[in-house]
């Protein structure tokens, strides 16, 4: 390869490298614009979710978890002593309410007559 051919090759390579650089800059600008549009659209949703999670965390922190556990244990034992078994779908609230509405099997059954799941 002679000197003139080397110069032409260098010029060509430089030109291609420069075009590649320009293409990458354009790609970076376009990608930045897409990300900025996505952030603008997601921002309000993200803020709403963040606010809801924060509120939920505050409410959960206010619960007396040891007291709640003790109340659940007491309610379960009370109903078990009356001979009751309960559906797995019962919520903690339903269990506690049921236990608080009677000291006898009949009183409990009158509070929630649709529940007839008891030990024989």
N, C-alpha and C positions, 0 to 999 in steps of 0.2 A: 504494500500500500504506500503510495507516495504522499508527500506532504499536503497536497491539495485535497486528496481523498480523505485524509485524516481530519483536515479542517472542516470539510463538508460533513463528516460523520459527527464530529464534536458539535457542530452547529445544529445538526438534526437532533442529537441526543439532548442538547440544551433546550431546544425548542419543545421537544416532547416532555421533558422534565418540567418546563415552565407551564405547559398546558395541563399537565397532571396536577401541579400545585394549584393552579386556578380552579380546576375541577374539584379538588378537595376543599378549597375555601368555599366554593359555592355549595357543596354538599353540607359543610359545617353550618353555613348560614341557613340553609333550608331546614336542616335538622333542628337547629336552635329555634327557628320559627314554629316548627311543628310542636316541639316540647313546650314552648311558651303558650301556644294555643291550648294544648292539652291541660297545662297547669291552670289556665284561666277557667276552663270548663270544670275541672275537678275541684278547684279551690273551694267553692261554696259547699259542695258535697262533703269534702274532707273536713271542713270546719264544722258542719252539722254533726257528722259522726263523732268527731273529737269532743264536741260539746256534750253529746248524749252519753258518751263513754265516761266523761268526767263526772257528769251528774249521777250516773249509775254507781260509779266508784264511791262518790260521797255518800250516797244512800246506803250502800253495802257496809261502809265503814261505821255508820251509825247503829247498826244492828248489834245487839248484845248476843254474840254467837254462843258463848258458854251458857248464858241464860236460856237461849233458844233450844240448845241441845238438852239441857236439863228438863225443860218443859216438854219436849218431845219424849224423852225417856219416861217421865212421870205419866204422860198420857198413854203411852204404849202399855206400861205396866198396869195402869188403872183399867184399861179396856181388856187386857189379857186376864186380869183377875175376875172380870165379869164374864169371861168365857168368849170374848169376841175375837175374831180374826177379821182383817180388813183387806179390801182389794189393793193390789199393788199400785193402782192408779190414784189412790188417795193422796191428796197433797198434805203437807205438814199442817196447813191451816185447818183442813177438814178433820184431820185426826185430833188436833187439839180441841176444836169446837165440839166434836162428838164426845170427847172425854169430859169436857166441862159441863155437859148438859145432863148429868144424872149420876146418881150413886148406885142405882140399881139397873139391872138388865132392862127392865120395862121402861125406865125413864130414858135410857139411851135410845131404845128402839122407838119411843114416841117422838124423839127429836128428829130422827132420820128413818121414818118407817120403810122407806124404799130399800134400806140396807138390811138384808137378812142373812148376812154372812157371819154365822156364829158357830162355835164348836158345839157339838151335840152333848 
